[in-house]
Amino acid sequence: MNRDTLEGNWKQLKGSAKKQWGKLTDDDLDVIEGQREVLAGKLQERYGISREVAEEQMRAWEASQRH
């Protein structure tokens, strides 16, 4: 999923992101607005994980969103 797709479909993907990463708040999801960099940062902050792990999780999640 490219950056434009994530940003363009964020309203539809928000619920899925909330299920995947339950520690993200609604405010977090609003701030993220489909921006990969912001999502990665919030994952690091909420879960105490490295940038690399956040990126891996995001790639796996993005792959699961392709139907």
mmCIF file of the N, C-alpha and C atoms, coordinates in Angstrom:
data_MODEL
# 
_entry.id   MODEL 
# 
loop_
_atom_site.group_PDB 
_atom_site.id 
_atom_site.type_symbol 
_atom_site.label_atom_id 
_atom_site.label_alt_id 
_atom_site.label_comp_id 
_atom_site.label_asym_id 
_atom_site.label_entity_id 
_atom_site.label_seq_id 
_atom_site.pdbx_PDB_ins_code 
_atom_site.Cartn_x 
_atom_site.Cartn_y 
_atom_site.Cartn_z 
_atom_site.occupancy 
_atom_site.B_iso_or_equiv 
_atom_site.pdbx_formal_charge 
_atom_site.auth_seq_id 
_atom_site.auth_comp_id 
_atom_site.auth_asym_id 
_atom_site.auth_atom_id 
_atom_site.pdbx_PDB_model_num 
ATOM 1   N N  . MET A 1 1  ? 0.859   -1.158 0.000  1.00 0.00 ? 1  MET A N  1 
ATOM 2   C CA . MET A 1 1  ? 0.000   0.000  0.000  1.00 0.00 ? 1  MET A CA 1 
ATOM 3   C C  . MET A 1 1  ? 0.907   1.223  0.000  1.00 0.00 ? 1  MET A C  1 
ATOM 4   N N  . ASN A 1 2  ? 0.704   2.085  -0.964 1.00 0.00 ? 2  ASN A N  1 
ATOM 5   C CA . ASN A 1 2  ? 1.569   3.262  -1.000 1.00 0.00 ? 2  ASN A CA 1 
ATOM 6   C C  . ASN A 1 2  ? 1.024   4.364  -0.100 1.00 0.00 ? 2  ASN A C  1 
ATOM 7   N N  . ARG A 1 3  ? 1.834   5.371  0.056  1.00 0.00 ? 3  ARG A N  1 
ATOM 8   C CA . ARG A 1 3  ? 1.495   6.464  0.975  1.00 0.00 ? 3  ARG A CA 1 
ATOM 9   C C  . ARG A 1 3  ? 0.171   7.124  0.610  1.00 0.00 ? 3  ARG A C  1 
ATOM 10  N N  . ASP A 1 4  ? -0.045  7.384  -0.682 1.00 0.00 ? 4  ASP A N  1 
ATOM 11  C CA . ASP A 1 4  ? -1.275  8.046  -1.103 1.00 0.00 ? 4  ASP A CA 1 
ATOM 12  C C  . ASP A 1 4  ? -2.499  7.196  -0.799 1.00 0.00 ? 4  ASP A C  1 
ATOM 13  N N  . THR A 1 5  ? -2.371  5.885  -0.980 1.00 0.00 ? 5  THR A N  1 
ATOM 14  C CA . THR A 1 5  ? -3.486  4.987  -0.705 1.00 0.00 ? 5  THR A CA 1 
ATOM 15  C C  . THR A 1 5  ? -3.825  4.992  0.774  1.00 0.00 ? 5  THR A C  1 
ATOM 16  N N  . LEU A 1 6  ? -2.812  4.942  1.620  1.00 0.00 ? 6  LEU A N  1 
ATOM 17  C CA . LEU A 1 6  ? -3.038  4.949  3.061  1.00 0.00 ? 6  LEU A CA 1 
ATOM 18  C C  . LEU A 1 6  ? -3.724  6.245  3.478  1.00 0.00 ? 6  LEU A C  1 
ATOM 19  N N  . GLU A 1 7  ? -3.219  7.370  3.009  1.00 0.00 ? 7  GLU A N  1 
ATOM 20  C CA . GLU A 1 7  ? -3.816  8.658  3.360  1.00 0.00 ? 7  GLU A CA 1 
ATOM 21  C C  . GLU A 1 7  ? -5.216  8.798  2.781  1.00 0.00 ? 7  GLU A C  1 
ATOM 22  N N  . GLY A 1 8  ? -5.397  8.388  1.538  1.00 0.00 ? 8  GLY A N  1 
ATOM 23  C CA . GLY A 1 8  ? -6.684  8.535  0.871  1.00 0.00 ? 8  GLY A CA 1 
ATOM 24  C C  . GLY A 1 8  ? -7.778  7.666  1.443  1.00 0.00 ? 8  GLY A C  1 
ATOM 25  N N  . ASN A 1 9  ? -7.400  6.530  2.013  1.00 0.00 ? 9  ASN A N  1 
ATOM 26  C CA . ASN A 1 9  ? -8.379  5.592  2.554  1.00 0.00 ? 9  ASN A CA 1 
ATOM 27  C C  . ASN A 1 9  ? -8.383  5.554  4.072  1.00 0.00 ? 9  ASN A C  1 
ATOM 28  N N  . TRP A 1 10 ? -7.779  6.533  4.705  1.00 0.00 ? 10 TRP A N  1 
ATOM 29  C CA . TRP A 1 10 ? -7.597  6.473  6.157  1.00 0.00 ? 10 TRP A CA 1 
ATOM 30  C C  . TRP A 1 10 ? -8.912  6.342  6.909  1.00 0.00 ? 10 TRP A C  1 
ATOM 31  N N  . LYS A 1 11 ? -9.956  7.027  6.465  1.00 0.00 ? 11 LYS A N  1 
ATOM 32  C CA . LYS A 1 11 ? -11.236 6.938  7.180  1.00 0.00 ? 11 LYS A CA 1 
ATOM 33  C C  . LYS A 1 11 ? -11.739 5.502  7.204  1.00 0.00 ? 11 LYS A C  1 
ATOM 34  N N  . GLN A 1 12 ? -11.557 4.777  6.107  1.00 0.00 ? 12 GLN A N  1 
ATOM 35  C CA . GLN A 1 12 ? -11.988 3.389  6.052  1.00 0.00 ? 12 GLN A CA 1 
ATOM 36  C C  . GLN A 1 12 ? -11.042 2.477  6.829  1.00 0.00 ? 12 GLN A C  1 
ATOM 37  N N  . LEU A 1 13 ? -9.766  2.820  6.869  1.00 0.00 ? 13 LEU A N  1 
ATOM 38  C CA . LEU A 1 13 ? -8.759  1.968  7.504  1.00 0.00 ? 13 LEU A CA 1 
ATOM 39  C C  . LEU A 1 13 ? -8.625  2.204  9.004  1.00 0.00 ? 13 LEU A C  1 
ATOM 40  N N  . LYS A 1 14 ? -9.161  3.306  9.485  1.00 0.00 ? 14 LYS A N  1 
ATOM 41  C CA . LYS A 1 14 ? -9.011  3.669  10.892 1.00 0.00 ? 14 LYS A CA 1 
ATOM 42  C C  . LYS A 1 14 ? -9.514  2.573  11.832 1.00 0.00 ? 14 LYS A C  1 
ATOM 43  N N  . GLY A 1 15 ? -10.668 2.011  11.545 1.00 0.00 ? 15 GLY A N  1 
ATOM 44  C CA . GLY A 1 15 ? -11.229 0.962  12.399 1.00 0.00 ? 15 GLY A CA 1 
ATOM 45  C C  . GLY A 1 15 ? -10.336 -0.261 12.443 1.00 0.00 ? 15 GLY A C  1 
ATOM 46  N N  . SER A 1 16 ? -9.792  -0.618 11.305 1.00 0.00 ? 16 SER A N  1 
ATOM 47  C CA . SER A 1 16 ? -8.885  -1.759 11.240 1.00 0.00 ? 16 SER A CA 1 
ATOM 48  C C  . SER A 1 16 ? -7.607  -1.488 12.023 1.00 0.00 ? 16 SER A C  1 
ATOM 49  N N  . ALA A 1 17 ? -7.104  -0.268 11.930 1.00 0.00 ? 17 ALA A N  1 
ATOM 50  C CA . ALA A 1 17 ? -5.902  0.105  12.680 1.00 0.00 ? 17 ALA A CA 1 
ATOM 51  C C  . ALA A 1 17 ? -6.180  0.041  14.178 1.00 0.00 ? 17 ALA A C  1 
ATOM 52  N N  . LYS A 1 18 ? -7.361  0.463  14.581 1.00 0.00 ? 18 LYS A N  1 
ATOM 53  C CA . LYS A 1 18 ? -7.738  0.433  16.004 1.00 0.00 ? 18 LYS A CA 1 
ATOM 54  C C  . LYS A 1 18 ? -7.800  -1.012 16.503 1.00 0.00 ? 18 LYS A C  1 
ATOM 55  N N  . LYS A 1 19 ? -8.317  -1.917 15.670 1.00 0.00 ? 19 LYS A N  1 
ATOM 56  C CA . LYS A 1 19 ? -8.352  -3.341 16.047 1.00 0.00 ? 19 LYS A CA 1 
ATOM 57  C C  . LYS A 1 19 ? -6.946  -3.913 16.145 1.00 0.00 ? 19 LYS A C  1 
ATOM 58  N N  . GLN A 1 20 ? -6.107  -3.556 15.203 1.00 0.00 ? 20 GLN A N  1 
ATOM 59  C CA . GLN A 1 20 ? -4.737  -4.071 15.160 1.00 0.00 ? 20 GLN A CA 1 
ATOM 60  C C  . GLN A 1 20 ? -3.914  -3.566 16.336 1.00 0.00 ? 20 GLN A C  1 
ATOM 61  N N  . TRP A 1 21 ? -4.051  -2.286 16.638 1.00 0.00 ? 21 TRP A N  1 
ATOM 62  C CA . TRP A 1 21 ? -3.252  -1.648 17.688 1.00 0.00 ? 21 TRP A CA 1 
ATOM 63  C C  . TRP A 1 21 ? -4.193  -0.974 18.674 1.00 0.00 ? 21 TRP A C  1 
ATOM 64  N N  . GLY A 1 22 ? -4.742  -1.754 19.581 1.00 0.00 ? 22 GLY A N  1 
ATOM 65  C CA . GLY A 1 22 ? -5.742  -1.274 20.535 1.00 0.00 ? 22 GLY A CA 1 
ATOM 66  C C  . GLY A 1 22 ? -5.272  -0.183 21.475 1.00 0.00 ? 22 GLY A C  1 
ATOM 67  N N  . LYS A 1 23 ? -3.964  -0.024 21.617 1.00 0.00 ? 23 LYS A N  1 
ATOM 68  C CA . LYS A 1 23 ? -3.454  1.033  22.500 1.00 0.00 ? 23 LYS A CA 1 
ATOM 69  C C  . LYS A 1 23 ? -3.513  2.411  21.857 1.00 0.00 ? 23 LYS A C  1 
ATOM 70  N N  . LEU A 1 24 ? -3.747  2.459  20.548 1.00 0.00 ? 24 LEU A N  1 
ATOM 71  C CA . LEU A 1 24 ? -3.893  3.754  19.885 1.00 0.00 ? 24 LEU A CA 1 
ATOM 72  C C  . LEU A 1 24 ? -5.246  4.344  20.266 1.00 0.00 ? 24 LEU A C  1 
ATOM 73  N N  . THR A 1 25 ? -5.245  5.586  20.679 1.00 0.00 ? 25 THR A N  1 
ATOM 74  C CA . THR A 1 25 ? -6.490  6.252  21.055 1.00 0.00 ? 25 THR A CA 1 
ATOM 75  C C  . THR A 1 25 ? -7.166  6.828  19.812 1.00 0.00 ? 25 THR A C  1 
ATOM 76  N N  . ASP A 1 26 ? -8.426  7.205  19.980 1.00 0.00 ? 26 ASP A N  1 
ATOM 77  C CA . ASP A 1 26 ? -9.129  7.866  18.878 1.00 0.00 ? 26 ASP A CA 1 
ATOM 78  C C  . ASP A 1 26 ? -8.420  9.161  18.499 1.00 0.00 ? 26 ASP A C  1 
ATOM 79  N N  . ASP A 1 27 ? -7.913  9.861  19.498 1.00 0.00 ? 27 ASP A N  1 
ATOM 80  C CA . ASP A 1 27 ? -7.154  11.088 19.212 1.00 0.00 ? 27 ASP A CA 1 
ATOM 81  C C  . ASP A 1 27 ? -5.894  10.773 18.408 1.00 0.00 ? 27 ASP A C  1 
ATOM 82  N N  . ASP A 1 28 ? -5.202  9.678  18.773 1.00 0.00 ? 28 ASP A N  1 
ATOM 83  C CA . ASP A 1 28 ? -4.023  9.262  18.007 1.00 0.00 ? 28 ASP A CA 1 
ATOM 84  C C  . ASP A 1 28 ? -4.403  9.038  16.552 1.00 0.00 ? 28 ASP A C  1 
ATOM 85  N N  . LEU A 1 29 ? -5.490  8.309  16.343 1.00 0.00 ? 29 LEU A N  1 
ATOM 86  C CA . LEU A 1 29 ? -5.911  7.975  14.983 1.00 0.00 ? 29 LEU A CA 1 
ATOM 87  C C  . LEU A 1 29 ? -6.272  9.227  14.192 1.00 0.00 ? 29 LEU A C  1 
ATOM 88  N N  . ASP A 1 30 ? -6.866  10.203 14.866 1.00 0.00 ? 30 ASP A N  1 
ATOM 89  C CA . ASP A 1 30 ? -7.189  11.464 14.189 1.00 0.00 ? 30 ASP A CA 1 
ATOM 90  C C  . ASP A 1 30 ? -5.925  12.220 13.803 1.00 0.00 ? 30 ASP A C  1 
ATOM 91  N N  . VAL A 1 31 ? -4.932  12.211 14.677 1.00 0.00 ? 31 VAL A N  1 
ATOM 92  C CA . VAL A 1 31 ? -3.666  12.902 14.408 1.00 0.00 ? 31 VAL A CA 1 
ATOM 93  C C  . VAL A 1 31 ? -2.906  12.213 13.273 1.00 0.00 ? 31 VAL A C  1 
ATOM 94  N N  . ILE A 1 32 ? -2.955  10.892 13.244 1.00 0.00 ? 32 ILE A N  1 
ATOM 95  C CA . ILE A 1 32 ? -2.219  10.116 12.234 1.00 0.00 ? 32 ILE A CA 1 
ATOM 96  C C  . ILE A 1 32 ? -2.687  10.466 10.826 1.00 0.00 ? 32 ILE A C  1 
ATOM 97  N N  . GLU A 1 33 ? -3.992  10.535 10.612 1.00 0.00 ? 33 GLU A N  1 
ATOM 98  C CA . GLU A 1 33 ? -4.573  10.897 9.318  1.00 0.00 ? 33 GLU A CA 1 
ATOM 99  C C  . GLU A 1 33 ? -3.947  10.156 8.148  1.00 0.00 ? 33 GLU A C  1 
ATOM 100 N N  . GLY A 1 34 ? -3.576  8.906  8.350  1.00 0.00 ? 34 GLY A N  1 
ATOM 101 C CA . GLY A 1 34 ? -3.025  8.110  7.264  1.00 0.00 ? 34 GLY A CA 1 
ATOM 102 C C  . GLY A 1 34 ? -1.563  8.356  6.962  1.00 0.00 ? 34 GLY A C  1 
ATOM 103 N N  . GLN A 1 35 ? -0.889  9.129  7.766  1.00 0.00 ? 35 GLN A N  1 
ATOM 104 C CA . GLN A 1 35 ? 0.522   9.429  7.531  1.00 0.00 ? 35 GLN A CA 1 
ATOM 105 C C  . GLN A 1 35 ? 1.386   8.329  8.148  1.00 0.00 ? 35 GLN A C  1 
ATOM 106 N N  . ARG A 1 36 ? 2.113   7.614  7.318  1.00 0.00 ? 36 ARG A N  1 
ATOM 107 C CA . ARG A 1 36 ? 2.926   6.480  7.779  1.00 0.00 ? 36 ARG A CA 1 
ATOM 108 C C  . ARG A 1 36 ? 3.924   6.875  8.863  1.00 0.00 ? 36 ARG A C  1 
ATOM 109 N N  . GLU A 1 37 ? 4.584   8.005  8.679  1.00 0.00 ? 37 GLU A N  1 
ATOM 110 C CA . GLU A 1 37 ? 5.597   8.437  9.650  1.00 0.00 ? 37 GLU A CA 1 
ATOM 111 C C  . GLU A 1 37 ? 4.974   8.673  11.023 1.00 0.00 ? 37 GLU A C  1 
ATOM 112 N N  . VAL A 1 38 ? 3.806   9.289  11.029 1.00 0.00 ? 38 VAL A N  1 
ATOM 113 C CA . VAL A 1 38 ? 3.130   9.577  12.294 1.00 0.00 ? 38 VAL A CA 1 
ATOM 114 C C  . VAL A 1 38 ? 2.640   8.277  12.926 1.00 0.00 ? 38 VAL A C  1 
ATOM 115 N N  . LEU A 1 39 ? 2.096   7.376  12.117 1.00 0.00 ? 39 LEU A N  1 
ATOM 116 C CA . LEU A 1 39 ? 1.658   6.076  12.630 1.00 0.00 ? 39 LEU A CA 1 
ATOM 117 C C  . LEU A 1 39 ? 2.827   5.333  13.258 1.00 0.00 ? 39 LEU A C  1 
ATOM 118 N N  . ALA A 1 40 ? 3.949   5.294  12.575 1.00 0.00 ? 40 ALA A N  1 
ATOM 119 C CA . ALA A 1 40 ? 5.128   4.607  13.113 1.00 0.00 ? 40 ALA A CA 1 
ATOM 120 C C  . ALA A 1 40 ? 5.544   5.218  14.449 1.00 0.00 ? 40 ALA A C  1 
ATOM 121 N N  . GLY A 1 41 ? 5.529   6.526  14.529 1.00 0.00 ? 41 GLY A N  1 
ATOM 122 C CA . GLY A 1 41 ? 5.894   7.205  15.770 1.00 0.00 ? 41 GLY A CA 1 
ATOM 123 C C  . GLY A 1 41 ? 4.940   6.888  16.905 1.00 0.00 ? 41 GLY A C  1 
ATOM 124 N N  . LYS A 1 42 ? 3.651   6.859  16.613 1.00 0.00 ? 42 LYS A N  1 
ATOM 125 C CA . LYS A 1 42 ? 2.657   6.542  17.646 1.00 0.00 ? 42 LYS A CA 1 
ATOM 126 C C  . LYS A 1 42 ? 2.798   5.096  18.111 1.00 0.00 ? 42 LYS A C  1 
ATOM 127 N N  . LEU A 1 43 ? 3.101   4.188  17.187 1.00 0.00 ? 43 LEU A N  1 
ATOM 128 C CA . LEU A 1 43 ? 3.306   2.790  17.580 1.00 0.00 ? 43 LEU A CA 1 
ATOM 129 C C  . LEU A 1 43 ? 4.510   2.671  18.502 1.00 0.00 ? 43 LEU A C  1 
ATOM 130 N N  . GLN A 1 44 ? 5.570   3.377  18.175 1.00 0.00 ? 44 GLN A N  1 
ATOM 131 C CA . GLN A 1 44 ? 6.759   3.368  19.027 1.00 0.00 ? 44 GLN A CA 1 
ATOM 132 C C  . GLN A 1 44 ? 6.411   3.901  20.418 1.00 0.00 ? 44 GLN A C  1 
ATOM 133 N N  . GLU A 1 45 ? 5.675   4.981  20.448 1.00 0.00 ? 45 GLU A N  1 
ATOM 134 C CA . GLU A 1 45 ? 5.316   5.632  21.710 1.00 0.00 ? 45 GLU A CA 1 
ATOM 135 C C  . GLU A 1 45 ? 4.405   4.747  22.560 1.00 0.00 ? 45 GLU A C  1 
ATOM 136 N N  . ARG A 1 46 ? 3.349   4.224  21.974 1.00 0.00 ? 46 ARG A N  1 
ATOM 137 C CA . ARG A 1 46 ? 2.350   3.465  22.732 1.00 0.00 ? 46 ARG A CA 1 
ATOM 138 C C  . ARG A 1 46 ? 2.826   2.065  23.126 1.00 0.00 ? 46 ARG A C  1 
ATOM 139 N N  . TYR A 1 47 ? 3.635   1.449  22.268 1.00 0.00 ? 47 TYR A N  1 
ATOM 140 C CA . TYR A 1 47 ? 4.033   0.061  22.505 1.00 0.00 ? 47 TYR A CA 1 
ATOM 141 C C  . TYR A 1 47 ? 5.484   -0.098 22.947 1.00 0.00 ? 47 TYR A C  1 
ATOM 142 N N  . GLY A 1 48 ? 6.241   0.986  22.948 1.00 0.00 ? 48 GLY A N  1 
ATOM 143 C CA . GLY A 1 48 ? 7.636   0.902  23.370 1.00 0.00 ? 48 GLY A CA 1 
ATOM 144 C C  . GLY A 1 48 ? 8.479   0.016  22.472 1.00 0.00 ? 48 GLY A C  1 
ATOM 145 N N  . ILE A 1 49 ? 8.209   0.093  21.167 1.00 0.00 ? 49 ILE A N  1 
ATOM 146 C CA . ILE A 1 49 ? 8.926   -0.736 20.198 1.00 0.00 ? 49 ILE A CA 1 
ATOM 147 C C  . ILE A 1 49 ? 9.864   0.137  19.369 1.00 0.00 ? 49 ILE A C  1 
ATOM 148 N N  . SER A 1 50 ? 10.781  -0.523 18.681 1.00 0.00 ? 50 SER A N  1 
ATOM 149 C CA . SER A 1 50 ? 11.725  0.197  17.824 1.00 0.00 ? 50 SER A CA 1 
ATOM 150 C C  . SER A 1 50 ? 11.047  0.623  16.525 1.00 0.00 ? 50 SER A C  1 
ATOM 151 N N  . ARG A 1 51 ? 11.697  1.510  15.823 1.00 0.00 ? 51 ARG A N  1 
ATOM 152 C CA . ARG A 1 51 ? 11.206  1.966  14.526 1.00 0.00 ? 51 ARG A CA 1 
ATOM 153 C C  . ARG A 1 51 ? 11.079  0.783  13.563 1.00 0.00 ? 51 ARG A C  1 
ATOM 154 N N  . GLU A 1 52 ? 12.074  -0.102 13.590 1.00 0.00 ? 52 GLU A N  1 
ATOM 155 C CA . GLU A 1 52 ? 12.076  -1.256 12.692 1.00 0.00 ? 52 GLU A CA 1 
ATOM 156 C C  . GLU A 1 52 ? 10.881  -2.169 12.962 1.00 0.00 ? 52 GLU A C  1 
ATOM 157 N N  . VAL A 1 53 ? 10.601  -2.421 14.232 1.00 0.00 ? 53 VAL A N  1 
ATOM 158 C CA . VAL A 1 53 ? 9.461   -3.279 14.585 1.00 0.00 ? 53 VAL A CA 1 
ATOM 159 C C  . VAL A 1 53 ? 8.153   -2.604 14.176 1.00 0.00 ? 53 VAL A C  1 
ATOM 160 N N  . ALA A 1 54 ? 8.058   -1.309 14.397 1.00 0.00 ? 54 ALA A N  1 
ATOM 161 C CA . ALA A 1 54 ? 6.859   -0.572 13.984 1.00 0.00 ? 54 ALA A CA 1 
ATOM 162 C C  . ALA A 1 54 ? 6.660   -0.688 12.477 1.00 0.00 ? 54 ALA A C  1 
ATOM 163 N N  . GLU A 1 55 ? 7.732   -0.541 11.714 1.00 0.00 ? 55 GLU A N  1 
ATOM 164 C CA . GLU A 1 55 ? 7.645   -0.653 10.255 1.00 0.00 ? 55 GLU A CA 1 
ATOM 165 C C  . GLU A 1 55 ? 7.217   -2.057 9.835  1.00 0.00 ? 55 GLU A C  1 
ATOM 166 N N  . GLU A 1 56 ? 7.764   -3.079 10.487 1.00 0.00 ? 56 GLU A N  1 
ATOM 167 C CA . GLU A 1 56 ? 7.376   -4.464 10.185 1.00 0.00 ? 56 GLU A CA 1 
ATOM 168 C C  . GLU A 1 56 ? 5.890   -4.672 10.445 1.00 0.00 ? 56 GLU A C  1 
ATOM 169 N N  . GLN A 1 57 ? 5.419   -4.199 11.583 1.00 0.00 ? 57 GLN A N  1 
ATOM 170 C CA . GLN A 1 57 ? 4.006   -4.346 11.920 1.00 0.00 ? 57 GLN A CA 1 
ATOM 171 C C  . GLN A 1 57 ? 3.128   -3.612 10.916 1.00 0.00 ? 57 GLN A C  1 
ATOM 172 N N  . MET A 1 58 ? 3.553   -2.433 10.514 1.00 0.00 ? 58 MET A N  1 
ATOM 173 C CA . MET A 1 58 ? 2.781   -1.666 9.545  1.00 0.00 ? 58 MET A CA 1 
ATOM 174 C C  . MET A 1 58 ? 2.729   -2.369 8.194  1.00 0.00 ? 58 MET A C  1 
ATOM 175 N N  . ARG A 1 59 ? 3.857   -2.921 7.763  1.00 0.00 ? 59 ARG A N  1 
ATOM 176 C CA . ARG A 1 59 ? 3.869   -3.645 6.479  1.00 0.00 ? 59 ARG A CA 1 
ATOM 177 C C  . ARG A 1 59 ? 2.929   -4.847 6.525  1.00 0.00 ? 59 ARG A C  1 
ATOM 178 N N  . ALA A 1 60 ? 2.961   -5.592 7.618  1.00 0.00 ? 60 ALA A N  1 
ATOM 179 C CA . ALA A 1 60 ? 2.086   -6.763 7.751  1.00 0.00 ? 60 ALA A CA 1 
ATOM 180 C C  . ALA A 1 60 ? 0.619   -6.332 7.759  1.00 0.00 ? 60 ALA A C  1 
ATOM 181 N N  . TRP A 1 61 ? 0.325   -5.264 8.475  1.00 0.00 ? 61 TRP A N  1 
ATOM 182 C CA . TRP A 1 61 ? -1.046  -4.763 8.537  1.00 0.00 ? 61 TRP A CA 1 
ATOM 183 C C  . TRP A 1 61 ? -1.506  -4.274 7.163  1.00 0.00 ? 61 TRP A C  1 
ATOM 184 N N  . GLU A 1 62 ? -0.646  -3.529 6.481  1.00 0.00 ? 62 GLU A N  1 
ATOM 185 C CA . GLU A 1 62 ? -0.994  -3.035 5.152  1.00 0.00 ? 62 GLU A CA 1 
ATOM 186 C C  . GLU A 1 62 ? -1.259  -4.190 4.193  1.00 0.00 ? 62 GLU A C  1 
ATOM 187 N N  . ALA A 1 63 ? -0.442  -5.235 4.267  1.00 0.00 ? 63 ALA A N  1 
ATOM 188 C CA . ALA A 1 63 ? -0.639  -6.404 3.402  1.00 0.00 ? 63 ALA A CA 1 
ATOM 189 C C  . ALA A 1 63 ? -1.981  -7.066 3.692  1.00 0.00 ? 63 ALA A C  1 
ATOM 190 N N  . SER A 1 64 ? -2.385  -7.082 4.948  1.00 0.00 ? 64 SER A N  1 
ATOM 191 C CA . SER A 1 64 ? -3.660  -7.709 5.316  1.00 0.00 ? 64 SER A CA 1 
ATOM 192 C C  . SER A 1 64 ? -4.854  -6.889 4.844  1.00 0.00 ? 64 SER A C  1 
ATOM 193 N N  . GLN A 1 65 ? -4.641  -5.630 4.509  1.00 0.00 ? 65 GLN A N  1 
ATOM 194 C CA . GLN A 1 65 ? -5.727  -4.762 4.058  1.00 0.00 ? 65 GLN A CA 1 
ATOM 195 C C  . GLN A 1 65 ? -6.003  -4.903 2.567  1.00 0.00 ? 65 GLN A C  1 
ATOM 196 N N  . ARG A 1 66 ? -5.088  -5.536 1.863  1.00 0.00 ? 66 ARG A N  1 
ATOM 197 C CA . ARG A 1 66 ? -5.290  -5.758 0.422  1.00 0.00 ? 66 ARG A CA 1 
ATOM 198 C C  . ARG A 1 66 ? -6.190  -6.969 0.261  1.00 0.00 ? 66 ARG A C  1 
ATOM 199 N N  . HIS A 1 67 ? -7.305  -6.767 -0.371 1.00 0.00 ? 67 HIS A N  1 
ATOM 200 C CA . HIS A 1 67 ? -8.285  -7.857 -0.486 1.00 0.00 ? 67 HIS A CA 1 
ATOM 201 C C  . HIS A 1 67 ? -8.169  -8.556 -1.798 1.00 0.00 ? 67 HIS A C  1 
# 
